Amino acid sequence: MTATVAATAAPANSPRRVLFASLIGTTIEFFDFYIYATAAVIVFPKLFFPQSDPTTATLQSFATFALAFIARPVGSALFGHFGDRIGRKATLVAALLTMGLSTVAIGLLPTYAQIGIVAPALLALCRLGQGIGLGGEWGGAVLLATENAPPGKRAWYGMFPQLGAPIGFLCSTGIFLLLTETMGDAQFLAWGWRIPFVASAALVFVGLWVRLRIAETPDFQKALDRDERVRVPMFDVVRKHPRALVAGTFALVATFVLFYLMTVFALSWGTSKLGYTREHFLLLQMIGVLFFAATIPVSAVYADRFGRRRAMVVATVAIIVFGFAFAPLFESGSDWGVLAFLALGLGAMGLTYGPCGTILAEMFPTAVRYTGASLAFNLAGILGASPAPYIATRLGERFGLASVGWYLAGMAALTLLALGLIPRPRPAGVSGTGA
């Protein structure tokens, strides 16, 4: 009897292995995602949309950037289904492969000058693949961390996948800076921009090696033992948990709007309207992202002590205040003013991003948690991130930068209302430890 139990018991995951596996995967995924975001500003308008004027080409490039956010809920439904049916581990491996192969393919694409209109079409297709992969990655990484967390540490564990965002951004921006410093514009546009996309294959191999060495999460194993799996998790989420899905989606809208204003839009506006060189502004952004990385663990400690909802409310109020300082800081005309703009905006981003994975995971039962948390996160991406650079560019062109700050503040006010609708979390043995 004892031998039978020992044979069927799931092997325990060490905390170090769990946290590293959740962090390395999201770092790779966000690295892949952000090298596209950077290239969408400085490369793709010239190589894939050269027939348009610069502003139109940039907007067309932003449109392909937005495609990934439309694809992410598809990834949520697809990978969430298998994550809730067969397990977190195998699904995370598949999501990483999907994202990695799509990214490498972008680095091998012919340009408009070589194959004409087919080039931007293939670019859009690969971008869809990136979106589907990331749609399945994030939720699984958060669950890998939170479902292995000890009592009272769920937000702390849940912030490790979130750290993948600033680390991935620093790596992607750093490699673009290195390339632009070591080669001329002609070389960079001819072939240098391809290096980050193709080189990401090495990172994917590392991520796969780490993830294949982990065991299934204890929460999912218990759900299997109790035979709690549902036939179609997405249908169950929509039918039985609509309040959690809607509230969770809108609770993260400001998070997405803020981040893509501070990265994609800011890079585009800073280099086209404010006169910064690409290298100079990317360096300022990298310094700003350090504040993003620093405030994520701060928010996790606060969330474990005072509750996830309160932590998110504090962060959202900070975003609203920042919205009114958006234009004065960004248009200050000095490096210090722009650096303050980036540090404050990305610092607020870390405060809201740190606990958001944990709060979403706690809103859904184990049997549909992968699908529910992923779907809410990625629907928020559609509403918040995908149109943000486009809307901000239009608003800035027509009404000035102050209108971009008002747009951010308005979306944060919507998030504040949604946070009030979030239901209280489930008991620790089912889904969480406290709001």
N, C-alpha and C positions, 0 to 999 in steps of 0.2 A: 504493500500500500504506500509506504513512504517513498519507495523507489519510483512508483508511478507518479506521485505528486511532484517529486523532484524533476522527473522527466518532462512533465507538462508545464511546469512553472516557467514564466518568461524570465530570461536573464535580466538582472538589474543593470540599468544604465548608470555609469558613474556621472556625477554632476559635471565634471570637467569635459567629458566626451559629449554630453548632451548640449551644453552651452556652446562648445566649439562647433558642433555639427549644425546647430541652428544659426550661429553667427556666420560661419564660412559660406553656407548656402546663400543666405540673403546678401552677403557681401558680393559674391559672384554675380548673383542675379541683378543687383542694383548697379554693379560695375557695367554689366552688359547694357542695362537700360540707360544709364547716364552717358555712356560713350555715344549712344544714338542721339541723346538730347543735345550734347555738345556739337556733334557733327551736323545736326539739324539746323544749327545756327551758322556754323562757319564753313561747312563743306557742301552739304546737299543742295542748298539753293544754287550754287555755281555749277555743280556737276550733274545734277538730275533735273533741274528746272531752269536751264540757262536761257530759254526763250522769253522769259518774263522780265519785267523791270525788277530791281532789287527788292522792293517792298513786297510785291506780289509773289516773287520767288520764295521769300522768307515765309510768307503766309501759307503758300503751298507746302513748303517743307514742314511747317507747324501742323498742317492738316494730316500729313503722314505720321507725325509724332502723336497726334490725337488718336490715331487708329488703334494703337495698343491699348488704350483705356477702354475702347469699345470692345476689344477682344478679351479683356481681362475677366469680365463676368462669365464669358464662355469658358475660360480656363477654370474659373471658380466652380461652375456647374460640373464640368468634365472631371477635373481632378478631385473636386470635393466629393463627387459621387463615389469614386474609387477609394478616396481617403477615408470616407465613412463606412464603406463596404468591406474593403480588404485590408486597410491599415494605413497608418501615416507614413511608415518607412518606404514601402515600395512606391507610393505615390510621389513622395518627395524626390526620389531618384528619377522618375519619369518626367517630372516638371523641370528638373535641372537640365536634363538632356534636351527637352524641347526648346528651352530658352537658349542653351548653348549652341545648338546646331543652327538656330535661326540667326544668332549673332555672327557666327563664323561665315555663314552664307552671305551676309551683308558685306563683309570684307572682301568677298570674291566677285561681287556684282560688276558687270560692265556698266559704263556710264551712258548718259544721253547721247554723247558724241559718238558712241560706238554702236548702239542699237536703237537709238531714238526713244519713242514713247514707251517701249517695253521696259526700259530701265526704271522709270519711276513706278511702273506697275509692279515689277519684281521687288523693288524696295518696299512698297506698301505691303506686299505679301509677306516678306520677311518680318516686317514690323508687326503684322498680325501674329506671327509665330512667337515673337518676343512677348507680346501681350498675353497670349494664351499660357505660355510658360510661367510668367510672373504671376498670373492670376491663380495658378495652382501652387506656386511656391510659398507665397507669404503666409497664407493660412496654416499650411502644414508646418512651417518653421516655428510659428508662434505656438502651435499646439505641442510640438515636440518639446518646447521649453516649458510651457505652463503645465502640461499634463505630467511632467516629471518633477514639478516644483514641490518642495516641502511646505508645510503650513506656514503662513505668514510671509512667504517669499515669492508669491506668484507674480507680482508685478516686477520684482527684481529679475526673476528668470525671464519673464516675458519681454523685458527690454533688450535682451541680448540680440534677438533677431532684428530689432529696430536699429541697433548700432550698425548693422550692415549697410544702412542707407548713407550715413556720413562717411563711413570707411570706403564704400564703393565709389562715392562721389569724389573723395580725395584721390583715390587711385586713378579714376578715369580722367579727372582734370589734370592730375600730375603727369600722366603719360602724354596727354595732348600738349601740355606745356613743354615737356622734354622734347617732343618731336618738333614743335615749332621753333624751339631754340637751337636745335641741332641741324635743321635743314631749311632751305629757302622755301618761299611760298609755292614756287613752281613744283619742286620736288614733293612738298607736302600734299598738294592737290593732285599730283600725278599718281602717287602710290603711298606716301607716308601715312595718310589718314586710314589706310586699310590695316595697318599694323595692330592697333588695339583690338579690332574686331577679330582678326585671325588669332592673335596671341591669347585671347580669352579661352581658347580650347584647353590650354594648359591648366588654367584655373578650374575649369569644369572637371577635369580628371582628378584634381585634388579633392574637390567637393564630393565627387562620386565615391572616392576611396573612403572618405570619412563617414559618409552616410551609410555605406554598405556595412559598416562595422557596428552600427547601433542596433539595439533591440526595439521592439514595439513599445509604445508608451503604456504605463500601468492603467491609465483610465480607459484606453481603448481595449486593452486586454480584458478588463472587468466587464466592459460592454459586450464583448464577445462571449464571455463566460455566462452572462445573464441573457444572452440571445436577444439583445436590444436593437440590433440593426434593422433599419427600415428599407423597403424595397427601392424607393426613389427618394433620396434625401432632399433634393431640391423641392419636390412637391410638398414634402412634409414641412419644410421651412416656410414655404409660402402659405400653406393652409393653417398651420398650427402656431406659427411664430411671426405673424405679419408685423406686430407692433415692434418686436425686437429688430426685425429686418429694416423697417423704415426708420426707426429712431437711430439705430446703429449707423445707417447710411448717412443721414443728415448730420449726425454727431461728428463725422469726420470730414465733411465738405470743406470747412475752413482750413483744416490741416493740409489738404491737397492744394487748395488755391494758394495758400501762403508759400508752400515749398516751390511750386512751379513759377510763381512770380519772382521768388528770390533767386532762382537758378536760370531757367530758360529765358523768361522775359527780361530779367535784369541783365543777363549777358547780351541779349540782342539789343536792348535799348542803350546800354552803356557803350557798346562798340559802334552803334550806328548814329545815335543822337547826342551822346555826351562826349564823343571824341576819344574814348579810351582805345588803346590798342588791345587786341585779343589777349596777348600775353599778360599785360598789366592787369586787365580786369579779372582774368582767370586766377591770377595770384591773389587778388583781393578776395575773390570768392572762396578760395581755399582757406584763407585766414578766417573768414566768416563761418565756414563749415566746422571749424574747430569749436566754435560756440554751440553749434548744433549738437556735436558729439558730446560736449561737456554737460549740457542740460538734460540729456536723455536719462542718465543714471540719477540725476537730482530728482527728476520727476518720478522715477520709479520708487525711490526711497519715500518720497512724499505720498505716493499712491498707496504703498503698503501700510503706511502709518495712519493716513487720514482718509483713505478711500479713493478709488479710481475716478468716480464722478466728480468729486471735489477738485481733484488734480486737473481734470480736463476743463472744468469751469474756470479755474484760476488762469489756465493757459489761454483760454478763449477770450477772456477779458483783456489779457495782455495783447492779444492779436488785434482786438478792436482799437485799443489805444495806439498801437503801432500803425494802424491804418491811417490815422490822422497825421502821423509824423512821416509818412511814406515819401511824399513829394519834397518837403523841406530838406530832408536828409539826403535823398538821392540826387537832388538838384543843387546841392550845396556848393558844387564847384571845387571841392577839395578831396583829396584822398581820405583824409580823416573823417569827413562827413559821410562819404560813401562807405567807408569801413564801418562806421557806427551804424549806418543803415543795414549793412549785411549782418553785422554781429547781433543787433537787436532783433532783426527779423528771423534769422536762423536760430538764435537763442530761444525765441518764442516757439519756433518750430519744434525744437527738441522737447520743450515742456509739454506740448500737445501730443507729440509722436511717441514719447516714451510709454505712457500707459494705455495707448489706444488699442494695442493688440490684446492686452489682458482684459480690458473692459468688454471687447467684442467676444472673446472666448467665453467669458462668464455669462453671456446673455443666452447661450444655446446649450441644450443638453448634449451629452457625449455623442449620441447616435447621429446627430446632424450638425455637430459643432464645426467640423471642417468646412462643410458647405455653407452654413449660416454665416460664420465669421468671414470667410473668404468673399462671399457674395456681397455682404454689407460693405466691406473694405473696398472692393473693386467697383461697386455701384457708386460709391462716394468718389472714386477716381473719375468716373464718367462725368459726374455732375460738377466736380471741383477742378480736377487737374486737366482733363482733356481740352476744355475750352479756354482755360485760364490764359495761356500765352496769347492766343488769338484775340480774345475779348480785351485783354489789357493793351495789346498793340493798337487795336481799333480805338479804344477809349483814349489812350495817350495821344494818338495822332489827332483826334478830333477835339478833345476837351482838355488835354493836358494831363500831367502825371497825378495831379490831385484827385482826378476822377478814378484812377487806378486804386488809390488808397481807399476811397469811398466804396469801391467795389469789394475790396478785401474786408472792410469793416462790416458791410452789409451781409456778406456770406458768413462772417463770424457770428453776427447776431442771429442768423438762422441756425447755426450750430448750437448756440447757447439755448435756444428754444428746444432743440431736439434733445439736448442733454437732460432737460427736465422730464422728458418722456421715457427715458431709459428705465426699464423695470429693475427692481432690486435683484441682485445676483442670487444664484442657487446656492444651497449649502455646500460646504467645502468638499464633501464626498461626491457631489454630483457635478458641480461646475465652477465653483469659485470660493473665495474667502471673504468677500465683502466689497461693497461699493464705496 
